[in-house]
Amino acid sequence: MAARHHSLSERGQLDLFRALPGDFAPRDAQDLMAYPFFSLSKTPRVAPIDFRTGSIAIRVEAVPDHGMATIWDADILIWAASQIVEARDAGLRTSRLMAATPYEILTFVGRGTSLRDYQRLKAALDRLQSTTISTTLRQPAEGRRHRFSWINEWQERTDRNGRPDGVDLILPDWFYRAVLDDALVLTIDRAYFGLTGGLERWLYRLVRKHGGHQDHGWSFDVAHLHAKSGSLSPLKHFAYDLRAIVGRQALPGYRLGMRRQTDGADILSFVEIDAARLALPTRRRLAAIRSGDKL
């Protein structure tokens, strides 16, 4: 009862932001691109993600009824970030309380609009709400943690005939503040939504975040990549899957390479091949280069 009272009071304190029409550039939050926050498998995952590096700690937990939010579910957060940035840049008021039709969300992220697609959208919203994250990222005091879910709550609207008419959702403050900070958001290639594999989707986001527009590309130790992915796959299988992605050259805008060093370590390298596809305004391109394209 207390939880419901808290939910109603939060909703009552927020202005409603209605989704903007139009087909504009997709934006992604850099923190979500750089760290393991999502399951990379469509098979339900309950095993938590535990990741630590330096002062940064991340723990992602799921419930058996829904499983962990997946990297495909994160498309909804990309849609939300894109809406907020577009509205902010147009001088409009934004809010953590957002309203949209399923059609608007599904078409933006390149999905179908059938009843089955809408049911999958609702399942994704359930996973985003039930997955909990505890992290020290962007906390004012070292070691301090922030705990939240990707969606505080969501509500389905129906018309007079009981047909789906829209959804309202409330974003967590941790995510919303990151999206409003221009230095923490990057434009991504719309072709990302066409990537079908969880690993290649994760890899594109990581490459886009860390690679930025580096003239000579970037490289990662594969064992380090394995840790950053949060994948349950053994390192050997993970490396095999990476080689397959390199063989397909599956990431839009980047050329991939993989080599083995004399000490036996596998190294994945990548270089940008088509900066024009991202169509970044000059101001944002400079911000993207300055804003932490380092590990």
N, C-alpha and C positions, 0 to 999 in steps of 0.2 A: 504494500500500500504506500509505504514511504517512497519507494522507487518510482511509483506512478505519479505521486505528487511532485517529485523532483522533475520528472519528465515533462509534466504539464506546465510547471512553472518556467522551465527553460524555454519551452516552445512559446510561452506567452511573452517572454522578454525579447524575442528575436523578431525582426522585421522579415517578411517573406520576400525572397528574391526569386522572381519568375525567370526561368531559363530564356536566354536570348535566341531568337531565330537566326538562321544563317549557317553557312558552312565555313568555319574559320579554323585557323591553325591550332592543332592539338598541343597542349602544354603539359609538362610532367614536372613533378616536384623532385628536386635533385636528391634529397635524402632517400626517397623511395627508389631512385635509380641506382644508388650507390651501395645499399645495404640489403641484407636478406630479410624481407618483411612478408614474403608471400610463398605459398606452396607452388612449385613448378610443375606439379602433376595434376591431372584431372581426376585421378583416383583420390578419394577423400583421405586427407592427412590429419591425424590427431597428435602425432609426436611433435613436441614443441621445437621451435628453432631457438637455439642459444648461440649467440655470437658475441665475441669480445675482441676488441683491438684497442690497445692503449686505454684511454679513459672512456671509450665508447662501449656500452653494453646494450644488447637488444635481446629480449625474450618475447617470442610470439607463441601464444597458446590458443588452442582450439577446443571446441566441445564436440563430443561424439555425434550429437544429433545433426550437426551441419558440416563439421570438418573445417579446416583452416581456409581462410580466404586465399584464392589462387591468383596467379598473375593475370589471368583472364578477367577475374573479378575487379582487378585494379583498373581496368578500362573505365569503370564508372568514376573512379577518382580522377583519372585523366580528363574525362568529360567535365567533371566538376571544376577542376583546376582551370581548364580552358575557358569555361563560362565566367569564372571569377576574374581572371586576368583580362578577358575581352571587355567585360563590363567596367572594370576599374579603369582600363585605358580609355574607355569612352566617357569617363567621368560619371558613371552611374554608381549608385549605392549598392554594395554587395552585402551578403549575409550568409551565415552558416546554415540557415534554414532555406532550402532550395525546393522549388516546385518545377516539375517537368512532366511531359507525357512519356510513356515508354517508347513511343515512336521516335521522339527527339533524341533520347539517349542511345537507343539501338542503332539508328541510322548514323549518328556521329561516330560510333566506334565500329562501323562496318559490319553490323550484324543484320540478320533478317528480322522481319516484323510479324512473324506468324504467332499463333497462340503458344506454340512450343517455345519460341524465342522469348516471349513475355514471361512464361513460367521460369525459364532459365534466368531471366533478369531478377525475378523475385528471389530465386534461390541464391543468386549472387549477393543480393542485398542482405539476406539472412546471414550469409557467411561473413560479410563485412561487419555486420553488427555484432555477431557472436564471437568473432576473433578478437582477442585482447593483446595489446602490445605494452610492454614495459621497457622504457629506454632512457638512457642518460643523454641522448642527442639533444642539443640546443637547450640544455638546462643551465640556469645561472650559477649553480654551485656544483663543483665537481662531485661526482658520485650520486647526486640527486637524481631520482627517477620520476618519469612522468608515465602514468598508466592511462590508457584510453582504448577505445574501439574505433575502427575506421568510420563507422556511422553510429552516432549516439542513438538514433531511432529512425524508423521510416514508417510511412503510413500510405496505404493504398486508397486512392479516391475512385469512386464509381459514379456513373451517370444515373439518371432516373430508372433506366432499364437494368441496372446492376452490372453494366459492362465497364471494364477498366477505363478510367478517364484520366488517370495520372498518378504520380507518386510525389510525396513530400519526404524530404530527408534532412537530417541535421548532421552536419559535419563536426568532427572534434576540433577544438580550439588549436591543438598542436598542428594539425594539418592545415587548417585555414590560415594561421599566421604565416606558415611557410610559403603558402601560395601568394599571399599579399606582398611578400618580400621578393622584389623583382630579381634579386641576385640568387634566389633559391629555386628558380623555375627556368626550365629550358623548353624551347620548341622542339618537337620531335617530328620525324617523317611520318606522314599519314600512312605510308606503306607498312608501318609497324603493326597496324591492326590486322594486316593480312598474314602475319607470321603465325604459323599454326603450332609450333613446338614451344613448350614452356621454357626450355633452356635457351633457345634462340631469342625468344622475347626478352628474357632476363639479360642475356648477353648484349643485345642491342641497347638496352637502357643503360647498362654499365659502360659500354663503349661510348655511347653518346655523352654520358656524364663526364667520364674521365678523359676521353679523347678530345672533346671540344673541337677546336679547329687547329690542332697542332700540325704544323707543316710536315713533320717527319714521323707522325704517327705516335703510337704508344705500344707498350708491351706489358704482359702480366705473366708471372709464374703461374702455371696451371694449378699447382697445389694451393696457391693463395686464392685463385679464382674459386676453387672447390669450396674453400672455407667461406668465402663471401657469398656464395650462392645459397647456402643453407640446404643444399640438396642431400637427400638420404642415399643417393647412389654412391657406391664405393668410388674412390678416386680413379681407379683403373677404368671403370665404365664411364665415368664423367669425362675423362680424357678422350676416350673412344668417341663419345657423342660430340665432343668439341671438334674432333678431326672431321667428323661427318658434316658438321656445319661449315667448316672451312672448305671442305670439298665442294659443297653446294654454293659457296659464296652467298649465303642466305641473307646477310644483313644489308638493308638498303642504305646506300651512301658510303659504305666502308668496304675496303678490301682486307681480307683476313689472311694470316699466315701462321704456320705452326712449325716449330723446329725443336730439336732436342740438343741440349748443351752437352759438353763433355762430361759433366758430372751426372748426367742422366736426367736432369730436370727438363720438363717440357715447358716451352715458352710460347704463348699466344701473342701475336702482334697484329696490329690493325692500323690502317691509315685511311683518312677521309678521301673519297674520290669524287664527290659531287656536292660541294657546299651549297651550290645554288638551290638545290631541292628544298633546303630548309627555309629559304627566303627570310632570313632573320634581318630585321631592321638594324642599321649600323649601331645604334645605341645598345640594343640587346646583344648583338654579337660581341661587342667589347665587354659588356658585363659578363657574358658567358665565359669569355676567355679569362677574365680576372677572377671569377668567383669559384676558385677552389677546384680546378681540374687536376688536382694532385691528390695522392693518397694520404 
